[in-house]
Amino acid sequence: MLLTAKNLTKSYQLGGGRVDALRGVSLGLDRGGFLAVMGASGSGKSTLLHVLGLLATPDSGEYFLNGQDAASLDDGQRSRLRATAIGFVFQTFNLLPELSVRDNVALPFLYRPIAADEANAKVERAVALVGLSQRLRHRPGQLSGGEMQRVAIARALAIEPLLILADEPTGNLDRKTGDGILQLFLELNAGGATIVMVTHDHSVAERAGRIIEMADGRVRE
C-alpha cells in the first residue's frame, strides 16, 4: 500500500475546550487508488487530510507513507518528505496574484531545489497536462475560476508527487466547471496518480474508486 494509517488520534484546544478531531482512524490506500472522504462539517475530514499531508502530527497512532514511518518524523524530515512526495489542491486555489501561471506552478521548487532547466521542464509538463500551455504568462486575475483551479492542480503535479491531496477542489466552482475539474482528476488517476479527495458532493464522491464517510472523528466505509 502507498499509505497505511492505524488508530490515528488528533485533538485541538478550541475556545477553552478540547476537540477530538480524529478518534482512532484507520485506513489504507493502494498506489493508484482514488479515495473520496465525505462527512459533515466538523467530522474530521480536513484534519485527516492534514495528517495524511504531514501538515499536522497525530497525537497517537501510526502513519506509513510509501513504507516510511511518517508519524515519527521531526519537523525538518516531515517538510522534506512533504515537498517531494505530496501535492496539495485547495478549494481556494491559493495562487499568488502577482505571479504568472509559470511562476505559481514553480513555487514548490523553492522548497525542493533542482536545476532551473529541470524545473522549467517539469512546470511546462504539468501545465500541459491540465491544458493551459497557452496561459503560461497570464496571471491569476486573467483566468477563470476553472482555469485557476487547473493551475493549482498543475502546481501539485509539478513535483511528480506520490500522493495528491485535494480539499473540496470543486467547491467554489459552478457545476459545469466542477465537472471539468473532476474529469481532470479522473484522467490523472487513470494515468496512475494516487488521490485522496475531501468532498461534500455525493455526485463527485461517486466517481472515485472508494468512498469513506467520517462522523465525530471516526471512519466508516
C-alpha positions, 0 to 999 in steps of 0.5 A, spaced: 500 500 500 502 507 498 499 509 505 497 505 511 494 509 517 492 505 524 488 508 530 490 515 528 488 520 534 488 528 533 485 533 538 485 541 538 484 546 544 478 550 541 475 556 545 477 553 552 475 546 550 478 540 547 476 537 540 477 530 538 478 531 531 480 524 529 478 518 534 482 512 532 482 512 524 484 507 520 485 506 513 489 504 507 490 506 500 493 502 494 498 506 489 493 508 484 487 508 488 482 514 488 479 515 495 473 520 496 472 522 504 465 525 505 462 527 512 459 533 515 462 539 517 466 538 523 467 530 522 474 530 521 475 530 514 480 536 513 484 534 519 485 527 516 487 530 510 492 534 514 495 528 517 495 524 511 499 531 508 504 531 514 501 538 515 499 536 522 502 530 527 497 525 530 497 525 537 497 517 537 497 512 532 501 510 526 502 513 519 506 509 513 507 513 507 510 509 501 513 504 507 516 510 511 514 511 518 511 518 517 508 519 524 515 519 527 518 524 523 521 531 526 519 537 523 525 538 518 524 530 515 516 531 515 517 538 510 522 534 506 518 528 505 512 533 504 515 537 498 517 531 494 512 526 495 505 530 496 501 535 492 496 539 495 489 542 491 485 547 495 478 549 494 481 556 494 486 555 489 491 559 493 495 562 487 499 568 488 496 574 484 502 577 482 505 571 479 504 568 472 501 561 471 509 559 470 511 562 476 505 559 481 506 552 478 514 553 480 513 555 487 514 548 490 521 548 487 523 553 492 522 548 497 525 542 493 531 545 489 533 542 482 536 545 476 532 551 473 532 547 466 529 541 470 524 545 473 522 549 467 521 542 464 517 539 469 512 546 470 511 546 462 509 538 463 504 539 468 501 545 465 500 541 459 497 536 462 491 540 465 491 544 458 493 551 459 500 551 455 497 557 452 496 561 459 503 560 461 504 568 462 497 570 464 496 571 471 491 569 476 486 575 475 486 573 467 483 566 468 477 563 470 475 560 476 476 553 472 482 555 469 485 557 476 483 551 479 487 547 473 493 551 475 493 549 482 492 542 480 498 543 475 502 546 481 501 539 485 503 535 479 509 539 478 513 535 483 511 528 480 508 527 487 506 520 490 500 522 493 495 528 491 491 531 496 485 535 494 480 539 499 473 540 496 477 542 489 470 543 486 467 547 491 467 554 489 466 552 482 459 552 478 457 545 476 459 545 469 466 547 471 466 542 477 465 537 472 471 539 468 475 539 474 473 532 476 474 529 469 481 532 470 482 528 476 479 522 473 484 522 467 490 523 472 488 517 476 487 513 470 494 515 468 496 512 475 496 518 480 494 516 487 488 521 490 485 522 496 479 527 495 475 531 501 468 532 498 461 534 500 458 532 493 455 525 493 455 526 485 463 527 485 464 522 491 461 517 486 466 517 481 472 515 485 474 508 486 472 508 494 468 512 498 469 513 506 464 517 510 467 520 517 462 522 523 465 525 530 472 523 528 471 516 526 471 512 519 466 508 516 466 505 509 
